[in-house]
């Protein structure tokens, strides 16, 4: 059976089915199959430090008394923060051997500050894109079955088309709410990371009364999202996905408004829904802005489809904010 790997996001979905141990073995096999490394060893303890994978760089073995040795840290989590990079720096500062290189291999995203620190300190980062390019048909067959056809130059255009098709195929209503929620997260990750960071999912506030589907940290230093941060206290972007079969009423507006706090996530939220707003929800949005300085933007299917087509998808959100404020 031929398996067509449409994109790195498709590979990500397949890798998520692996346990952590299986993913670590997958990475080791990828390194071996790349032909760049020899003596690939897993789960090694050195100086009381657990190293996921150690490998020797083949091209340096015959040229030096001390061939380049790579220490790989493998992470299966969606978001890798500064703590991981600091931990790597602390661990490997204890090794006195020459020609040691440190690498982080992850399925997820690095936070902006983690990415900057890793680059400054010479830590090599291999993400999903690199994993996809190194995945051979032999490895694919071993872990996922069938044969592999993969074009590593597949661009984002095919991914946006795929998401648009998925959106149109999901039925509004309770039955497919989880599919819709995941799709909204995938769309926002594709369109807005970076400058937004990878989302936290279904997070409750301190009182555990209010839960939001996704929260994206806003690390933007320029552009539209920087304006959202400065003008609307959007230090974090709170996103709710509502797969309702009718226009949303007042309640979802009040629910997300309860989560928006000046000393918490900030004062900016987005609701993605299928059918738009009712009269009562429009009034609730105006009341929250005028009375509490909480700005809530609602996007529907048509907005999402337009965002997937545009080179600058934030323009849809910008326009909705402008229209809302001008009409007041």
C-alpha positions in Angstrom: 0.0 0.0 0.0 1.3 3.5 -0.9 1.2 6.1 1.8 1.4 9.7 0.6 2.8 12.0 3.2 1.1 15.3 2.3 3.0 17.5 4.7 5.1 17.7 7.8 1.8 18.1 9.8 0.8 14.7 8.4 4.0 13.3 9.7 3.4 15.0 13.1 0.1 13.2 13.3 1.7 9.9 12.7 4.5 10.5 15.2 2.0 11.4 17.9 0.8 7.8 17.7 4.2 6.6 18.9 5.1 6.3 22.6 8.0 8.4 23.8 10.3 5.3 23.7 9.1 4.5 20.2 9.7 8.1 19.1 13.2 8.0 20.6 14.0 4.8 18.7 12.5 6.4 15.5 14.9 9.3 15.9 17.8 7.0 16.4 16.9 5.1 13.2 16.6 8.4 11.3 20.1 9.3 12.4 21.5 5.9 11.4 19.7 6.0 8.0 21.0 9.5 7.3 24.5 8.0 6.8 26.0 10.9 8.7 26.5 9.1 12.0 28.0 5.9 13.4 28.0 4.3 16.8 24.5 5.5 17.5 23.6 4.6 21.1 20.4 5.2 23.1 19.8 6.0 26.7 23.3 6.4 27.9 24.4 7.6 31.4 27.5 9.8 31.6 28.4 11.7 34.8 25.0 10.7 36.2 23.3 12.5 33.3 20.9 10.6 31.1 21.6 11.3 27.4 18.9 10.2 25.0 21.1 9.5 22.0 24.9 9.6 21.4 26.4 9.4 17.9 29.7 10.0 16.2 29.9 12.1 13.1 31.3 9.9 10.4 33.2 12.5 8.4 35.3 13.4 11.5 36.3 9.9 12.6 39.3 9.4 10.2 40.4 13.0 10.4 40.9 13.5 14.1 42.0 11.8 17.3 38.8 13.2 18.8 35.9 12.8 16.3 32.9 15.0 16.8 30.5 13.4 19.2 26.9 14.5 19.2 24.6 14.4 22.3 21.0 14.4 21.3 18.1 15.4 23.6 14.8 14.1 22.3 11.5 15.9 23.1 8.0 14.8 22.0 6.2 17.7 23.6 4.4 20.4 21.6 6.3 23.3 23.2 9.9 23.5 24.3 10.7 26.3 26.6 13.8 28.0 28.1 14.0 25.5 30.9 15.0 22.7 28.5 17.7 24.8 26.8 19.1 25.9 30.3 19.1 22.2 31.3 21.0 21.2 28.3 23.6 24.0 28.9 24.0 23.0 32.5 24.3 19.3 31.7 26.9 19.6 28.9 29.0 22.2 30.6 30.2 19.4 32.8 31.8 17.5 30.0 35.5 18.1 29.3 35.9 16.1 26.1 36.8 18.1 23.0 34.5 18.2 19.9 31.2 17.7 21.7 28.1 19.0 20.0 24.7 19.3 21.5 21.4 18.9 19.6 17.8 19.1 20.4 15.3 17.0 18.4 11.7 17.9 18.8 8.3 17.4 17.2 7.1 20.7 18.7 7.9 24.3 18.6 10.5 26.2 20.6 9.4 29.3 22.3 10.9 32.5 20.9 13.4 33.0 23.8 14.3 29.3 23.8 15.1 29.5 20.1 17.2 32.6 20.5 19.2 31.1 23.4 19.8 27.8 21.6 21.1 29.7 18.6 23.4 31.9 20.7 24.9 28.9 22.6 25.4 26.8 19.5 22.8 24.2 20.2 21.6 22.6 17.0 17.8 22.3 16.8 16.2 19.7 14.5 12.4 20.2 14.2 9.6 18.4 12.3 10.8 19.8 9.0 14.2 18.2 9.4 12.8 15.0 10.7 10.5 14.8 7.6 13.4 15.3 5.2 15.4 12.5 6.9 12.5 10.0 7.0 13.3 7.3 4.5 10.7 4.9 3.0 12.4 2.1 4.9 11.9 3.9 8.3 8.3 4.9 7.3 7.5 1.3 6.5 9.0 0.0 9.8 6.9 2.4 11.9 3.7 3.1 10.0 3.4 0.4 7.4 3.1 0.7 3.6 5.4 2.6 1.2 6.2 6.3 1.4 5.9 9.0 -1.2 7.0 12.3 0.3 7.8 15.6 -1.3 9.9 17.6 1.2 9.4 20.8 -0.8 5.6 20.7 -0.2 4.7 24.2 0.7 2.1 25.8 2.9 -0.3 26.3 0.0 -1.3 22.7 0.0 -1.7 22.7 3.8 -4.1 25.7 3.7 -6.1 24.0 1.0 -6.3 20.8 3.1 -7.5 22.9 6.1 -10.1 24.7 4.0 -11.4 21.3 2.8 -11.5 20.0 6.4 -13.4 23.0 7.6 -16.1 22.6 5.0 -16.4 18.9 5.8 -16.9 19.2 9.6 -20.6 19.3 10.4 -21.7 22.1 12.9 -23.0 20.7 16.1 -22.0 18.7 19.2 -21.1 15.5 17.4 -17.9 16.9 15.7 -16.9 19.7 18.1 -13.6 18.0 18.9 -12.6 17.9 15.2 -13.5 21.6 14.9 -11.5 22.5 18.0 -8.4 20.7 16.8 -8.8 22.2 13.3 -9.0 25.8 14.7 -5.8 25.1 16.7 -4.0 23.7 13.6 -5.1 26.8 11.5 -3.9 29.3 14.1 -0.6 27.4 14.5 -0.1 27.4 10.7 -1.0 31.0 10.2 0.4 32.8 13.3 3.3 30.8 14.7 5.6 32.6 14.8 5.2 35.3 16.1 2.7 33.7 18.5 4.0 30.8 20.6 2.6 27.3 20.6 -0.7 27.1 22.4 -1.6 25.8 25.8 -4.8 23.7 25.6 -8.0 23.8 27.7 -6.4 25.8 30.4 -8.4 26.8 33.6 -7.8 30.0 35.5 -6.9 30.0 39.2 -10.5 29.7 40.4 -11.0 26.7 38.0 -14.3 28.3 36.9 -13.3 29.4 33.5 -11.7 27.2 30.9 -10.5 28.3 27.5 -9.7 26.1 24.5 -6.4 27.6 23.5 -4.0 30.3 24.8 -1.2 31.6 22.6 1.6 33.6 24.1 2.1 36.8 22.1 5.9 37.3 21.6 5.6 39.7 18.7 8.0 42.6 18.7 6.7 44.2 15.5 3.6 44.2 13.3 0.0 43.5 13.9 0.3 41.2 17.0 2.6 43.8 18.6 -0.2 46.3 18.2 -2.6 43.9 19.8 -0.3 43.5 22.7 0.2 47.2 23.2 -3.3 48.5 22.4 -5.5 45.8 23.8 -3.2 44.2 26.4 -3.0 41.1 24.3 0.0 39.6 26.0 -1.7 36.2 25.5 -4.3 35.5 22.8 -7.2 33.5 24.2 -9.1 31.5 21.5 -12.3 29.6 21.9 -13.8 27.3 19.2 -17.5 26.9 19.1 -18.9 24.4 16.6 -22.5 25.6 17.1 -25.0 25.0 14.4 -26.6 28.4 15.1 -25.2 31.9 15.6 -23.7 32.1 19.0 -25.7 33.8 21.8 -24.5 35.9 24.7 -23.2 33.1 26.9 -20.0 32.3 25.0 -19.1 36.0 25.0 -19.5 36.2 28.8 -17.5 33.0 29.3 -14.5 34.2 27.4 -14.8 37.7 29.0 -14.6 36.1 32.5 -11.2 34.7 31.5 -9.8 38.0 30.2 -8.0 39.9 33.0 -5.5 42.7 33.0 -3.1 40.9 35.3 -3.8 37.5 33.8 -3.9 36.7 30.1 -4.8 40.2 29.1 -7.9 41.7 27.5 -8.0 40.3 24.0 -9.9 37.1 22.9 -11.0 35.4 19.7 -14.0 33.1 19.2 -14.1 30.9 16.1 -17.6 29.8 15.3 -19.6 28.5 12.3 -22.5 30.8 11.9 -21.5 34.1 13.3 -23.2 36.3 15.9 -26.7 36.7 17.2 -28.1 40.1 18.2 -27.6 39.4 21.9 -24.0 38.4 21.4 -23.2 41.5 19.4 -24.6 43.6 22.3 -22.5 41.6 24.8 -19.3 42.3 22.8 -20.1 46.0 22.8 -20.8 46.0 26.5 -17.5 44.2 27.3 -15.5 46.7 25.3 -17.2 49.8 26.5 -17.6 48.8 30.1 -14.5 46.6 30.7 -12.1 47.3 27.8 -12.2 43.7 26.8 -12.0 43.2 23.1 -13.5 40.0 21.7 -13.3 39.2 18.0 -15.6 36.6 16.4 -14.6 34.9 13.2 -16.8 32.5 11.2 -16.2 30.0 8.4 -16.0 32.6 5.7 -13.4 34.6 7.7 -11.3 31.4 8.2 -11.5 30.5 4.6 -10.3 34.0 3.7 -7.5 33.9 6.2 -6.3 30.6 4.7 -6.1 32.3 1.2 -4.4 35.5 2.3 -0.7 36.1 2.4 -1.3 38.3 5.5 -4.2 36.5 7.3 -4.1 38.8 10.3 -5.7 41.4 8.0 -9.0 39.7 8.5 -8.8 40.2 12.2 -7.5 43.8 11.8 -10.5 44.6 9.5 -13.0 43.1 12.0 -11.6 45.2 14.8 -11.7 48.4 12.6 -15.3 47.7 11.5 -16.4 47.1 15.1 -14.8 50.3 16.5 -15.9 52.5 13.6 -19.5 51.4 14.1 -19.6 52.3 17.8 
